[in-house]
């Protein structure tokens, strides 16, 4: 685990999240990496937490190069409370506070309900729901003492409607919205806001490109390009969700501009989900 710094070469422009301290779980790749880099560009100091330390270190190095902000890479399994506690402890030891937690770590393990093994179900619930709980628990302990802080869960449109042959994922995300609302009620008196972001299909993400297109093509008996078009066709705005679409919302919710928003699960779906 390493904290990376760079010398400042000139004046910096104050940004929306200037000098705030943020932890992003699942930050080593895909959307998590995009969130880390965007928060840093907005002036935050970012802890890149991931079960894959090498990937987290790559993202931390990229942050230093691109933004001249310090970054800390930490190996964290969000299902292990000892590791989560240490993640928060190390962050506070390094910078004295914790302003933003983005609970992004998540896994997907689709299967028909009558074929899903208990271990498959439990793994999804453990990472997506229990992992969120553990991270929020230990972040809240610090934020309550500060009487300030922001917790953001990266949820999904599957947290708003069921998902065929993907019951564990949908259950974990429905639960995540319930947890978000409950934490928002519990922590409001301490000046802590808790919200969720529910993205649509990130059709250019590693999950889709490396896995889901081929899975769905095999299941449906069509080509991968046709799979992509089918999913685009379900979106009123006729395009997939992008990292920028999601990071724009994360920055807004983390900033003072969202100072009167808590307990919300915001859709970023191009109109595909409106509840």
Beta strands, then each sheet from edge to edge (+ up, - down):
strand 1: 2-4
strand 2: 21-25
strand 3: 45-50
strand 4: 71-75
strand 5: 100-103
strand 6: 149-154
strand 7: 192-199
strand 8: 265-268
sheet 1: 1+ 4- 3- 2- 5- 6- 7- 8-
end
